[in-house]
Amino acid sequence: MASTATAFSVGDYVVYPKHGVGRVVELQSEEIAGMQLELYVLRFEKERMTLRVPVSKVEAIGMRKLSSDKTLKQAMETLKGKPKIKRTMWSRRAQEYEAKINSGDLVSIAEVTRDLFRPEDQPEQSYSERQIFEAASSRLARELAAMEDTDEATALEKILQVLREHAPKYYEGTQEA
C-alpha cells in the first residue's frame, strides 16, 4: 500500500483488524520518550474504547479504510455459499476462525459467519461456536452499517436474512427424525 492510502481524516471510519470498525476522532501530536509522534485517536463505540495509533504504525498494523463496494458485494456473496465445515478438532478450528476475524478481511469474516450459522431447525451450537459466530457477524455488521450509513442491528438483520434464505438448501436431508 502506498502511504497516501493510509491518510485518514477526523470523522473517517476505519477498520482496525483486532477491534473492527472505529472512527478517527482526533489527530494528536505527542512527545513520548523524547520523540515527537503523530497519533490517530480512534473511538470504538461498541466497546467504549479509545485507541491511539502512531501514524507510522498504521500500515504494519493493517488499519484500513472501510471496504470497497466490490469487497462488500463479494462478502455478501460469500454468505450465500455452501458452509465449509472442517472435520478437525474444535480448538484448531476456533483458532482459525479467530485468526480470520482478527485479520480484518471482510470476506474472511463473512466466511466465518457463513460457516458457523445454524438455521433454526438445526442442532444447537455449542457456547464457544455461538460466541465466535456472534463476534464474526457483529464485526461484519458494523462494517456494513458504517458503509450503508445505518445501525448495527439493521445491518445484522440484513446479514441474517441472507443466511436464512440460502443456508437451508445446504442442510436439507441432514435433519434427524
Backbone bond lengths (Angstrom), bond angles and torsions (degrees), N, CA, C in turn:
res aa  C-N    CA-C-N  psi(-1)  N-CA   C-N-CA  omega(-1)  CA-C   N-CA-C  phi
1 M - - - 1.449 - - 1.519 110.12 -
2 A 1.287 116.47 140.99 1.455 120.67 176.10 1.529 108.38 -78.32
3 S 1.312 116.86 152.24 1.458 119.83 -177.12 1.526 111.87 -64.14
4 T 1.322 117.82 -23.79 1.467 119.84 178.83 1.531 110.69 -69.16
5 A 1.325 116.77 -25.38 1.463 120.68 -179.95 1.522 111.06 -71.41
6 T 1.342 117.43 -18.25 1.452 119.83 -177.84 1.526 112.57 -100.76
7 A 1.310 117.87 11.27 1.462 120.23 178.92 1.526 109.28 -80.90
8 F 1.334 116.05 115.04 1.455 121.05 -179.32 1.518 109.42 -111.80
9 S 1.305 116.46 150.94 1.456 121.99 178.81 1.520 109.44 -113.60
10 V 1.318 115.88 158.66 1.461 120.49 175.60 1.526 107.90 -58.26
11 G 1.319 115.65 132.50 1.464 120.84 -178.78 1.519 113.44 99.34
12 D 1.346 117.52 -17.55 1.471 120.59 179.64 1.525 110.61 -69.32
13 Y 1.332 115.00 142.78 1.460 119.86 168.98 1.518 106.37 -84.75
14 V 1.332 116.06 138.69 1.460 121.45 177.31 1.524 109.03 -133.05
15 V 1.317 116.33 160.39 1.456 121.33 176.09 1.527 107.12 -112.64
16 Y 1.318 114.46 118.96 1.459 121.87 174.96 1.526 104.55 -102.04
17 P 1.342 118.23 115.18 1.472 120.37 -169.34 1.529 116.78 -46.12
18 K 1.310 118.57 -43.58 1.467 119.52 -176.78 1.534 114.35 -82.11
19 H 1.322 118.06 -14.25 1.468 119.95 -175.86 1.520 114.58 -122.94
20 G 1.318 117.92 -11.03 1.460 119.99 178.91 1.515 112.93 90.60
21 V 1.340 114.98 -146.29 1.459 121.08 -173.38 1.521 111.18 -83.69
22 G 1.314 114.19 127.87 1.456 121.62 175.33 1.517 108.22 -133.08
23 R 1.306 115.53 178.12 1.462 120.27 -179.56 1.522 108.66 -127.63
24 V 1.330 116.27 137.19 1.460 120.50 175.49 1.528 106.39 -73.58
25 V 1.349 115.79 116.36 1.464 118.84 -178.90 1.519 112.52 -103.31
26 E 1.348 116.18 -16.50 1.455 118.72 -177.86 1.524 110.37 -165.02
27 L 1.314 115.84 152.44 1.457 121.91 169.30 1.523 105.26 -111.68
28 Q 1.339 116.56 124.70 1.458 120.23 -177.13 1.514 110.04 -118.89
29 S 1.323 113.88 154.64 1.449 120.27 171.58 1.525 105.56 -124.22
30 E 1.333 116.26 118.43 1.466 120.36 -177.11 1.517 110.17 -129.71
31 E 1.326 115.01 150.55 1.455 119.76 173.51 1.519 107.69 -98.59
32 I 1.325 115.46 117.34 1.461 121.32 -179.92 1.518 107.56 -125.78
33 A 1.326 115.63 123.88 1.476 122.32 -178.82 1.533 111.58 51.79
34 G 1.311 115.56 41.93 1.458 120.37 176.63 1.518 115.31 77.79
35 M 1.340 116.73 3.16 1.467 120.09 179.12 1.525 109.51 -113.47
36 Q 1.320 115.28 140.77 1.463 120.38 177.06 1.526 108.38 -84.16
37 L 1.329 117.74 122.44 1.459 122.04 -179.36 1.518 111.07 -119.15
38 E 1.328 114.51 137.01 1.459 121.01 171.82 1.528 106.60 -93.58
39 L 1.321 116.93 128.75 1.459 120.80 -175.74 1.518 112.00 -126.49
40 Y 1.343 115.16 141.35 1.454 121.25 167.87 1.528 105.74 -91.59
41 V 1.317 116.95 131.65 1.456 120.40 174.68 1.522 106.27 -102.46
42 L 1.343 115.23 116.25 1.465 121.23 -177.10 1.520 109.53 -106.17
43 R 1.311 115.71 142.49 1.467 121.37 176.83 1.519 108.30 -118.33
44 F 1.342 115.65 126.22 1.458 122.61 176.14 1.523 106.12 -109.89
45 E 1.330 116.09 100.76 1.463 120.75 -174.46 1.519 113.05 -60.64
46 K 1.317 117.22 -45.95 1.463 119.59 -174.47 1.530 111.55 -60.35
47 E 1.317 116.98 -39.89 1.458 120.75 -179.39 1.521 112.22 -89.88
48 R 1.318 116.28 -4.14 1.472 122.09 -174.55 1.528 109.83 50.72
49 M 1.336 113.82 52.98 1.457 120.58 -174.44 1.524 109.87 -128.30
50 T 1.330 115.19 142.47 1.460 121.43 173.79 1.520 107.14 -118.02
51 L 1.320 115.73 136.97 1.452 121.44 -177.03 1.521 108.44 -130.58
52 R 1.329 116.12 137.45 1.459 121.21 176.00 1.534 107.71 -107.72
53 V 1.316 115.61 123.16 1.464 120.34 -176.49 1.528 108.77 -120.57
54 P 1.343 116.92 121.58 1.469 119.15 176.44 1.531 110.12 -60.97
55 V 1.316 116.59 133.95 1.463 122.08 -179.87 1.524 110.22 -54.11
56 S 1.336 116.58 -37.56 1.463 120.77 -178.00 1.530 113.29 -69.16
57 K 1.334 118.02 -15.74 1.470 121.49 -177.30 1.532 113.00 -101.30
58 V 1.313 117.85 -4.95 1.464 122.06 -175.36 1.524 112.37 -53.42
59 E 1.322 115.95 -47.71 1.466 120.15 -177.19 1.525 111.58 -66.50
60 A 1.329 116.93 -44.45 1.466 121.40 -178.78 1.528 111.14 -63.10
61 I 1.312 116.71 -36.41 1.466 121.42 -179.97 1.529 110.59 -72.90
62 G 1.323 115.92 -31.26 1.463 119.73 -178.46 1.518 112.59 95.28
63 M 1.331 116.29 15.04 1.467 119.96 177.79 1.523 108.27 -64.08
64 R 1.336 116.21 138.57 1.466 119.77 -175.90 1.519 110.91 -146.53
65 K 1.325 113.58 167.39 1.464 119.82 172.36 1.522 108.29 -71.53
66 L 1.329 117.00 170.08 1.459 120.41 176.11 1.522 109.20 -57.76
67 S 1.315 116.31 154.27 1.461 121.06 -179.43 1.524 111.38 -61.65
68 S 1.313 115.10 159.14 1.461 120.70 176.26 1.521 108.94 -75.09
69 D 1.322 116.43 164.47 1.464 120.81 176.38 1.524 110.29 -59.94
70 K 1.333 115.95 -35.74 1.465 120.86 179.99 1.533 110.15 -63.28
71 T 1.333 116.86 -44.18 1.465 121.04 179.53 1.527 110.37 -66.23
72 L 1.326 116.48 -39.97 1.467 120.29 178.14 1.522 110.20 -62.07
73 K 1.328 116.54 -43.19 1.459 120.57 179.01 1.527 110.45 -62.46
74 Q 1.327 116.40 -41.41 1.467 121.98 178.10 1.536 110.15 -62.44
75 A 1.327 117.35 -41.11 1.469 121.50 179.20 1.529 110.39 -65.01
76 M 1.331 117.10 -41.89 1.469 120.56 179.64 1.532 110.32 -66.92
77 E 1.338 117.50 -35.39 1.464 121.39 175.33 1.529 110.72 -66.20
78 T 1.322 115.92 -38.03 1.468 121.32 178.37 1.525 110.47 -58.55
79 L 1.333 116.19 -38.82 1.472 120.38 179.53 1.528 111.76 -60.95
80 K 1.328 116.80 -27.62 1.472 121.24 -177.25 1.526 112.46 -81.71
81 G 1.324 117.22 -11.81 1.465 121.22 -174.83 1.514 114.03 -76.86
82 K 1.317 113.96 176.22 1.472 120.97 -179.90 1.530 109.11 -75.24
83 P 1.326 117.49 128.52 1.471 119.74 177.95 1.527 111.12 -61.00
84 K 1.314 115.89 138.90 1.466 120.80 177.01 1.523 107.37 -103.27
85 I 1.314 115.16 110.83 1.458 119.86 179.83 1.525 108.07 -109.38
86 K 1.308 115.62 109.95 1.462 120.03 179.39 1.523 108.70 -80.09
87 R 1.297 115.57 150.32 1.460 120.79 -179.21 1.531 111.55 -97.18
88 T 1.313 116.92 30.40 1.466 120.02 177.32 1.527 108.66 -91.05
89 M 1.313 116.19 172.53 1.464 120.57 -179.71 1.525 109.71 -60.62
90 W 1.330 115.10 146.23 1.466 120.22 -177.82 1.529 111.21 -57.79
91 S 1.317 118.45 -41.38 1.467 120.17 -177.26 1.530 111.22 -60.17
92 R 1.326 117.12 -38.01 1.462 121.36 178.31 1.538 109.91 -68.47
93 R 1.344 116.43 -45.25 1.464 119.86 179.09 1.522 110.57 -63.32
94 A 1.328 116.90 -40.81 1.466 121.11 -179.60 1.531 110.08 -59.95
95 Q 1.323 117.04 -41.72 1.468 120.68 178.03 1.527 110.86 -62.64
96 E 1.340 116.09 -42.49 1.465 120.06 179.02 1.521 110.80 -63.60
97 Y 1.336 116.55 -42.97 1.467 120.98 178.82 1.528 110.44 -61.74
98 E 1.332 116.52 -45.56 1.472 120.50 179.95 1.531 110.39 -61.26
99 A 1.323 116.20 -41.39 1.475 120.18 179.64 1.526 110.50 -62.52
100 K 1.344 116.82 -40.70 1.470 120.12 178.49 1.524 110.76 -65.04
101 I 1.326 117.02 -42.51 1.468 120.58 179.39 1.518 109.72 -62.30
102 N 1.329 116.48 -46.69 1.465 120.84 -177.04 1.525 114.03 -75.50
103 S 1.340 116.86 -7.69 1.468 119.48 177.29 1.529 110.08 -70.23
104 G 1.335 115.82 -24.76 1.456 119.87 -177.83 1.517 112.94 80.88
105 D 1.330 117.35 -1.19 1.461 121.61 -178.93 1.532 109.05 -79.89
106 L 1.325 116.37 118.59 1.462 121.64 -174.00 1.524 113.12 -59.30
107 V 1.325 117.90 -39.85 1.465 120.95 -179.06 1.533 110.31 -68.54
108 S 1.326 117.87 -39.72 1.471 121.04 177.10 1.528 110.79 -63.47
109 I 1.319 116.47 -40.12 1.473 120.71 178.75 1.532 109.19 -65.68
110 A 1.323 116.81 -38.34 1.470 120.70 177.38 1.532 110.25 -64.10
111 E 1.340 117.29 -37.31 1.471 120.63 177.62 1.522 111.03 -60.71
112 V 1.327 116.99 -45.52 1.464 121.35 179.60 1.529 109.49 -62.63
113 T 1.328 116.46 -44.43 1.461 121.10 179.74 1.526 110.25 -59.28
114 R 1.323 116.66 -46.54 1.473 121.69 179.53 1.530 111.44 -63.99
115 D 1.325 116.50 -45.66 1.461 120.52 -175.17 1.532 112.94 -67.71
116 L 1.319 117.34 -28.74 1.473 120.01 -177.84 1.526 113.23 -99.76
117 F 1.319 118.42 -3.45 1.467 120.59 178.35 1.526 110.01 -68.07
118 R 1.326 116.52 138.76 1.465 121.35 175.40 1.519 109.12 -126.63
119 P 1.344 117.13 121.82 1.468 119.30 174.05 1.535 109.59 -62.09
120 E 1.338 116.30 158.39 1.461 121.18 -176.67 1.530 113.01 -56.10
121 D 1.338 117.56 -31.56 1.467 119.75 -175.86 1.529 113.29 -86.51
122 Q 1.320 117.30 7.29 1.469 121.36 -179.89 1.531 109.84 -100.02
123 P 1.343 116.20 161.77 1.474 119.18 178.86 1.526 111.12 -57.84
124 E 1.327 115.42 151.03 1.472 122.02 178.87 1.522 111.41 -58.32
125 Q 1.321 114.77 149.66 1.459 119.83 173.65 1.526 108.30 -82.65
126 S 1.315 115.72 157.00 1.464 118.98 172.33 1.536 107.36 -72.49
127 Y 1.315 115.38 165.54 1.464 120.51 -179.28 1.532 110.54 -58.36
128 S 1.327 116.95 -45.58 1.472 119.52 -177.39 1.529 111.75 -69.11
129 E 1.332 117.95 -34.85 1.474 120.29 175.27 1.524 110.17 -62.16
130 R 1.327 115.19 -44.26 1.465 120.39 -179.70 1.531 110.63 -63.21
131 Q 1.343 116.52 -41.47 1.466 120.92 179.63 1.532 110.96 -60.09
132 I 1.329 116.33 -45.84 1.469 120.55 -178.09 1.529 109.64 -69.79
133 F 1.340 117.19 -39.90 1.467 120.30 176.72 1.529 109.93 -59.19
134 E 1.330 116.79 -46.00 1.468 120.27 -179.26 1.521 111.65 -64.99
135 A 1.333 117.17 -37.97 1.469 120.39 178.00 1.526 110.20 -63.49
136 A 1.342 116.62 -45.59 1.467 120.88 -178.30 1.521 111.34 -67.84
137 S 1.336 117.11 -47.10 1.468 119.69 -177.24 1.525 110.62 -66.94
138 S 1.321 117.56 -34.91 1.463 121.10 178.04 1.527 110.44 -67.21
139 R 1.334 117.16 -42.74 1.466 121.34 179.51 1.524 109.85 -62.77
140 L 1.330 116.31 -42.94 1.462 121.98 178.40 1.529 110.08 -64.44
141 A 1.320 116.19 -43.82 1.468 120.89 -178.52 1.529 111.84 -65.00
142 R 1.323 117.19 -37.81 1.467 119.16 -179.60 1.520 111.72 -65.91
143 E 1.327 116.82 -38.97 1.466 118.49 178.77 1.529 110.16 -71.48
144 L 1.329 116.82 -41.05 1.468 120.84 176.48 1.527 110.41 -60.37
145 A 1.320 117.19 -43.91 1.469 121.96 179.97 1.525 111.04 -61.54
146 A 1.332 116.55 -43.95 1.471 120.16 179.67 1.528 110.57 -64.99
147 M 1.336 116.96 -37.84 1.460 120.74 -178.70 1.521 111.97 -72.33
148 E 1.332 116.80 -35.77 1.464 120.43 -176.84 1.528 112.56 -99.38
149 D 1.336 116.46 7.54 1.457 122.68 178.01 1.534 111.43 52.65
150 T 1.333 115.03 53.03 1.454 121.62 178.01 1.530 107.21 -134.04
151 D 1.323 117.90 -170.55 1.465 118.63 178.31 1.530 110.77 -99.88
152 E 1.320 115.31 167.66 1.470 120.15 -175.72 1.526 111.99 -63.35
153 A 1.331 117.36 -39.68 1.473 120.54 -178.39 1.528 111.35 -61.54
154 T 1.327 116.79 -42.46 1.463 121.50 178.86 1.532 110.23 -64.73
155 A 1.329 115.87 -44.32 1.469 120.69 179.65 1.525 110.62 -64.45
156 L 1.335 117.28 -40.77 1.467 120.87 179.45 1.523 110.22 -63.97
157 E 1.309 117.16 -40.21 1.471 120.48 179.53 1.529 110.03 -63.69
158 K 1.334 116.72 -38.06 1.461 120.81 177.90 1.537 110.43 -62.39
159 I 1.324 116.52 -42.82 1.466 122.24 178.86 1.526 110.21 -64.18
160 L 1.330 116.47 -48.23 1.469 120.73 -179.52 1.524 111.50 -62.68
161 Q 1.322 116.76 -34.46 1.468 120.69 178.57 1.537 110.39 -63.90
162 V 1.318 116.61 -43.20 1.473 120.86 177.25 1.525 109.58 -61.62
163 L 1.331 116.51 -44.31 1.469 120.34 -179.68 1.532 111.25 -64.68
164 R 1.334 117.25 -45.41 1.473 120.90 -179.82 1.522 111.34 -61.36
165 E 1.317 115.52 -35.86 1.461 121.16 -177.54 1.535 111.83 -71.74
166 H 1.330 116.52 -38.30 1.470 119.89 -172.04 1.523 114.88 -101.69
167 A 1.326 118.43 -26.22 1.467 120.42 -176.46 1.530 114.12 -65.53
168 P 1.342 120.48 -39.75 1.474 119.14 -174.44 1.520 114.44 -53.72
169 K 1.322 118.85 -36.20 1.469 119.68 -177.92 1.529 111.81 -64.98
170 Y 1.336 117.34 -20.86 1.461 120.10 179.28 1.527 111.96 -89.39
171 Y 1.334 115.76 -14.30 1.461 119.28 -177.36 1.520 112.76 -106.70
172 E 1.332 118.04 -6.96 1.465 120.85 -178.16 1.517 110.00 -59.12
173 G 1.318 114.35 137.17 1.457 119.30 179.22 1.507 113.78 83.08
174 T 1.339 117.11 -1.02 1.463 118.81 179.40 1.521 111.60 -101.49
175 Q 1.338 116.96 -4.82 1.460 119.25 -178.61 1.515 110.21 -72.62
176 E 1.329 113.72 145.37 1.458 118.82 176.64 1.520 108.43 -98.24
177 A 1.331 116.39 149.92 1.446 120.41 -177.67 1.508 111.40 -75.82
